[in-house]
Each structure stands twice: as C-alpha cells, then as structure tokens.
Amino acid sequence: MGNPTRFMVSWDDHSTHLVARLGYLLERQQLVDVTLMCNTHSLKVHRSVLAACSPYFEVILLFLVYINLYTVKPPLMDTFK
C-alpha cells in the first residue's frame, strides 16, 4: 500500500455561513429543542448552541441528559385500563 492521497479543504466564509444557517433554523423554529423562560417571556433555542456558548448551561443540560437516562419513569396508569 502506497502513501494515501491527502486533501485539504478550505472554507473561507465558514463562520459566516454557520451563523446564517443557525439564524435560518431559529427563525423557522426548526431543530430548537430547549425553551428558556424568564417571567412571562420564553425563547426557543438550540441546545447545542446554548451549551457551546455557556459553560453554565452546558453543565445544566448535561446533567438533565444524565438524569433522564437513568431515571425510571413509571408507566402511565391509563395504559392499564
């Protein structure tokens, strides 16, 4: 086996494109999976963006994922009627 061919991809406006696409998704309320609430205001956001921008929210969101993975939830009683 010879040396594998290597390629380098360069995307000069990646940051601009990423911000535009995230704005597009948020504007259309697509793939938003967390709602932040304060008093009477609420804002739907992307969990991954929130976690990437804030170590505080990253810890909270990871903790919630952990709790949901290991919490045994009782079945709905209506299921057995």
N, C-alpha and C positions, 0 to 999 in steps of 0.2 A: 504494500500500500504506500503510495507516494504521499507527498505533502498535500493536505486538503486545501482547496481554494478558499481564501478568506475575502470577505466583502465588508466594507464599512459603509453604513447608511448615515447620511447627514440630513437633518430636517431643521432648517434654519428657523422656521416660524412655529416650532412645536408648541412652545408656551402659549403663543397667541391662539393657535388652533385649539389647544386643550381648554383654555378659558372660554373661548367662544362656544365650544361643544357643550361644556358643563352649563353655561348660561342657557343654551338652547334647550337642554334637557330640563333644567329647573323651570324655565318659562312655561314649558308644556306639562310640568308636573310629572315627568317620566322618570322612573327609577329613583324617586325620592322615597326613602324608607324610614325616616325619623321625623317627628314633629317636635319642634322646640316651642314651649309655651311660657309666656310671662304675662301675668294678669289676664287680660282679655285678648291678648294678641297671640297668634300662632304662626309658625313658619315651617313649612316642609323643607327638609334638606336631605342631601346625600350623606349617608352615614360615613362612607369612606372619606369624603372631603372634610367633614367635620372632625373626624379622628386625625386626619393628616395635618389639619391646621391647628389643632389644640390638644396638647398632652392631657389636659384635664378631661376633655370629652373622650379621648382615646381610652383612658383608664375606665371611665364610666361605661362606655359602650362594650369594651372587652369584658368587663365584669358582668354586664347584663347577658352577654352571649354565654358566658360560663354558667351563670345561674340558670338560664333557660335550657342549657344542655343537660344539666344534672338535677333538675327539679322534676320530681314525679308529679304529674298533674292528674288528679282523679278524673275518671270519665264523667261525662255529663249524665246526670240522673235520667234525663228524658230518653236517653238511648235505650234504657232497660224497660221502658213501659210498653 
